[in-house]
Structure formats: C-alpha cells, structure tokens
Amino acid sequence: MKNINLNINLKSLLKPIRSIFRRFHLTLFIVFITACLGYAVYTFTNLLNESSTDSTYISPHDAGSIDQATLNRIKALHTSDEPIPASTLPAGRVNPFSE
C-alpha cells in the first residue's frame, strides 16, 4: 500500500516537470547544443593560445648563417606600415586595363 502511495506522490511531483519538458523540449535542445558548441570553442581557443613548446627546448637543427648580400636584400624590403611604391610599366608596353 505504501509503495502505491509513494508512486503516486512521485508521479504528481514529476508532472509539472514533464509538462514543461513537453512544451519546451526543442528550446531546451537548442540551448543545450549551443552551450556545448560554446564550450568546445572556448576550450579550443584556450588550447591554441597555450604555448606549444617548452622554454627549455633546443632545436636539433643548426640555424646556419646568412651571407652579407642576402642580409642587405632582406633589409631593403619594405615593412607593412610603409606605403607601397607606385608601379610603373616598362617603356613600349600598353596597360590594357587603363582608359
């Protein structure tokens, strides 16, 4: 007898929760999926931001040396904050894109 009363009380307690779940099951599913995707993006971002190498790591490859001619050519390159020089066409050529 007590088992039946307990079962009825449990059903009466869960009835409002079941009705809410039946009414908003799609909304709850979308919120759950959005939360899972947000957590995945958050953890993936943290993983990418972490340093992947140890500070005591020593490369097995020798860096080598650069000759002076190559070093001068590297120094002659412009940086991204400098304006790009205007391009000029070689003599005798016609630009098909200009009017």
Secondary structure, 3 states (H helix, E strand, C coil): CHHHHHHHHHHHHHHHHHHHHHHHHHHHHHHHHHHHHHHHHHHHHHHHHCCCCCCCCCCCCCCCCCCHHHHHHHHHCCCCCCCCCCCCCCCCCCCCCCC
